[in-house]
Amino acid sequence: MESKEKRVSEPNFTWDLNRWKKMIYKLFKTKTKFCKHQDSSCVMHGIKSFCKNAAAGYCLKFGITVLTSVIKKQKNGIAGILRGAIEKDTFSFGGFVGLVCLISKLCL
């Protein structure tokens, strides 16, 4: 008697370039039926809101830095203010504000 072995086909995980193009196109060009925004897609709307809110967060943190340096009457002058503009903390705060908005837009 011959034993009948079932061949299990392994899934093919190779991706061709056209499949990636279609997936990226669909991601950036489609939106759900629940969307109320007028942009091209939910992802693009999230990216736009990230940029806008990250810039607002950066400006807010920079403004607070300028105000505290004026109130404390630091002697550094313009150089101290410009140093505050390129601090890691200022960029981190802007990125945090932008990411919170991006995550909320993509999840809701």
Rosetta silent file (secondary structure, phi, psi, omega in degrees, C-alpha in Angstrom):
SEQUENCE: MESKEKRVSEPNFTWDLNRWKKMIYKLFKTKTKFCKHQDSSCVMHGIKSFCKNAAAGYCLKFGITVLTSVIKKQKNGIAGILRGAIEKDTFSFGGFVGLVCLISKLCL
SCORE:     score description
SCORE:     0.000 S_00000001
   1 L     0.000  137.215  178.724    0.000    0.000    0.000 S_00000001
   2 L   -90.755  136.571  178.075    1.214    3.390   -0.865 S_00000001
   3 L   -85.652  132.855 -179.648    1.062    6.058    1.760 S_00000001
   4 L   -94.216  113.827  178.464   -0.635    9.168    0.617 S_00000001
   5 L  -101.062  134.264  177.115    1.206   12.218    1.816 S_00000001
   6 L   -87.056  130.734  176.469   -0.424   15.565    1.647 S_00000001
   7 L   -89.757  125.043  177.836    1.735   18.268    0.305 S_00000001
   8 L   -98.809  121.942 -179.611    1.395   21.468    2.172 S_00000001
   9 L   -84.237  133.414  179.092    2.181   24.436    0.024 S_00000001
  10 L   -83.156  143.882 -179.884    4.155   27.113    1.725 S_00000001
  11 L   -66.642  145.794 -179.952    2.964   30.671    1.320 S_00000001
  12 L   -90.883  112.972 -177.412    4.852   32.753   -1.151 S_00000001
  13 L   -99.326   13.350  177.909    6.265   35.817    0.612 S_00000001
  14 L   -80.497  135.887 -179.263    7.944   37.357   -2.371 S_00000001
  15 L  -114.103  131.456  175.104    6.607   40.760   -3.200 S_00000001
  16 L   -93.377  165.768 -174.714    6.851   42.263   -6.596 S_00000001
  17 H   -65.012  -35.210 -179.205    7.176   45.973   -7.193 S_00000001
  18 H   -65.229  -36.201  178.942    3.685   46.358   -8.618 S_00000001
  19 H   -65.695  -40.040  177.166    2.114   44.991   -5.444 S_00000001
  20 H   -64.987  -42.940  179.139    4.039   47.554   -3.368 S_00000001
  21 H   -60.876  -44.567  179.480    3.009   50.348   -5.710 S_00000001
  22 H   -63.527  -40.309 -178.749   -0.642   49.347   -5.495 S_00000001
  23 H   -67.018  -43.024  179.463   -0.508   49.116   -1.714 S_00000001
  24 H   -68.697  -39.842  177.536    1.140   52.535   -1.318 S_00000001
  25 H   -61.192  -44.477  179.936   -1.229   54.093   -3.852 S_00000001
  26 H   -65.136  -37.229 -179.398   -4.217   52.676   -2.000 S_00000001
  27 H   -65.376  -40.341 -175.371   -2.842   53.883    1.337 S_00000001
  28 H   -94.139   -8.080 -176.322   -2.382   57.468    0.148 S_00000001
  29 H  -116.493   -7.601 -177.874   -5.399   57.799   -2.160 S_00000001
  30 L  -109.885  157.613  173.699   -8.306   56.163   -0.358 S_00000001
  31 L  -143.544  160.344 -176.514  -10.371   57.203    2.595 S_00000001
  32 L   -80.124  168.828 -179.544  -13.104   55.591    4.618 S_00000001
  33 L   -75.375  -12.219 -179.335  -16.777   56.397    4.354 S_00000001
  34 L   -90.167   -6.036 -175.621  -16.688   57.934    7.842 S_00000001
  35 L   -69.059  138.881  177.779  -14.154   60.622    6.961 S_00000001
  36 L  -109.521   -4.671 -179.473  -15.280   64.225    7.212 S_00000001
  37 L   -84.342  158.226 -176.244  -12.124   65.830    5.841 S_00000001
  38 L   -99.984    3.310 -179.744  -11.809   66.987    2.258 S_00000001
  39 L   -70.294  176.983 -175.928   -8.198   65.897    1.720 S_00000001
  40 L   -70.720  -33.947 -179.764   -7.213   63.105   -0.615 S_00000001
  41 L  -156.724  169.850  178.873   -6.851   60.424    2.062 S_00000001
  42 H   -67.472  -38.003 -179.103   -6.749   59.785    5.784 S_00000001
  43 H   -67.067  -44.000  178.895   -2.972   59.283    5.742 S_00000001
  44 H   -65.257  -36.772  176.745   -2.336   62.559    3.919 S_00000001
  45 H   -64.184  -40.483  177.727   -4.676   64.357    6.316 S_00000001
  46 H   -65.767  -40.062  179.428   -2.727   62.889    9.240 S_00000001
  47 H   -66.756  -41.562  178.046    0.624   63.918    7.736 S_00000001
  48 H   -63.770  -41.971  179.745   -0.596   67.465    7.114 S_00000001
  49 H   -69.536  -32.343  174.969   -1.890   67.764   10.665 S_00000001
  50 H   -60.670  -48.669 -178.243    1.418   66.351   11.980 S_00000001
  51 H   -62.551  -44.248 -178.559    3.403   69.036   10.174 S_00000001
  52 H   -64.547  -44.868 -177.398    1.079   71.822   11.269 S_00000001
  53 H   -76.001  -30.567  175.538    0.996   70.761   14.921 S_00000001
  54 H   -66.629  -40.323  177.074    4.724   69.994   15.093 S_00000001
  55 H   -65.932  -40.006  178.861    5.457   73.521   13.849 S_00000001
  56 H   -65.853  -40.891  177.934    2.990   74.972   16.364 S_00000001
  57 H   -65.302  -39.216  177.294    4.568   72.962   19.201 S_00000001
  58 H   -63.068  -46.842 -179.458    8.042   74.074   18.159 S_00000001
  59 H   -64.500  -37.922  178.015    6.990   77.727   18.076 S_00000001
  60 H   -62.604  -47.495 -179.937    5.281   77.401   21.445 S_00000001
  61 H   -65.551  -39.929  177.904    8.369   75.912   23.090 S_00000001
  62 H   -65.065  -40.344  177.400   10.629   78.473   21.448 S_00000001
  63 H   -62.550  -41.115  177.390    8.335   81.284   22.618 S_00000001
  64 H   -64.618  -39.292  177.632    8.435   79.967   26.177 S_00000001
  65 H   -62.901  -42.822  179.112   12.242   79.820   25.987 S_00000001
  66 H   -64.971  -45.232 -179.933   12.400   83.424   24.780 S_00000001
  67 H   -62.149  -42.680  179.750   10.004   84.612   27.480 S_00000001
  68 H   -67.551  -34.322  177.841   11.901   82.888   30.265 S_00000001
  69 H   -70.861  -32.502  177.592   15.212   84.308   29.033 S_00000001
  70 H   -71.966  -42.027 -179.176   13.706   87.826   28.938 S_00000001
  71 H   -65.914  -40.929  179.640   12.144   87.460   32.385 S_00000001
  72 L   -78.277   -6.892  179.962   15.382   86.121   33.893 S_00000001
  73 L    52.910   53.808  179.080   17.295   88.905   32.079 S_00000001
  74 L   -69.153  147.276 -175.682   19.968   86.583   30.818 S_00000001
  75 L   -86.196   -0.323 -175.448   23.089   88.287   29.513 S_00000001
  76 L   -71.934  -24.787  178.080   23.441   85.979   26.491 S_00000001
  77 L    69.437 -141.143 -176.573   21.329   88.238   24.260 S_00000001
  78 H   -64.990  -36.565 -179.337   20.501   87.122   20.750 S_00000001
  79 H   -62.903  -38.452  178.091   22.991   84.247   20.837 S_00000001
  80 H   -67.865  -37.858  178.658   21.208   82.716   23.847 S_00000001
  81 H   -67.659  -43.448  179.198   17.845   83.048   22.168 S_00000001
  82 H   -67.532  -32.358  175.836   19.111   81.438   18.960 S_00000001
  83 H   -63.748  -36.216  176.739   20.716   78.672   20.986 S_00000001
  84 H   -66.923  -25.488 -179.749   17.263   77.996   22.433 S_00000001
  85 H   -71.937  -26.709 -176.787   15.889   77.679   18.896 S_00000001
  86 L  -111.348   17.237  177.261   18.114   74.714   18.075 S_00000001
  87 L   -69.950  152.093  179.264   17.963   72.876   21.384 S_00000001
  88 H   -65.062  -36.048 -178.742   17.035   69.217   21.332 S_00000001
  89 H   -63.992  -36.421  179.672   14.248   69.841   23.834 S_00000001
  90 H   -66.168  -45.203  178.006   12.560   72.354   21.527 S_00000001
  91 H   -67.805  -36.620  179.977   12.515   69.920   18.604 S_00000001
  92 H   -64.915  -41.111  178.785   11.415   67.066   20.861 S_00000001
  93 H   -64.246  -43.411  177.451    8.426   69.019   22.141 S_00000001
  94 H   -62.074  -42.236  177.715    7.348   69.902   18.599 S_00000001
  95 H   -65.359  -37.521  178.488    7.709   66.279   17.509 S_00000001
  96 H   -64.143  -46.321 -179.970    5.738   65.065   20.509 S_00000001
  97 H   -62.376  -42.688  178.873    2.847   67.429   19.824 S_00000001
  98 H   -65.131  -41.439 -179.312    2.823   66.435   16.146 S_00000001
  99 H   -68.088  -36.404  177.037    2.954   62.697   16.876 S_00000001
 100 H   -60.764  -44.021  179.143    0.089   62.869   19.361 S_00000001
 101 H   -67.328  -42.028  179.586   -2.046   64.504   16.710 S_00000001
 102 H   -61.785  -45.111 -179.320   -0.904   62.078   13.985 S_00000001
 103 H   -64.354  -41.707  179.413   -1.682   59.027   16.097 S_00000001
 104 H   -66.486  -36.478  179.342   -5.115   60.362   17.028 S_00000001
 105 H   -69.319  -39.187 -177.687   -5.919   61.158   13.384 S_00000001
 106 H   -76.992  -26.333 -178.756   -4.826   57.740   12.118 S_00000001
 107 H   -86.811  -25.216 -176.502   -6.595   55.809   14.882 S_00000001
 108 L   -98.480    0.000    0.000   -9.912   57.641   14.777 S_00000001
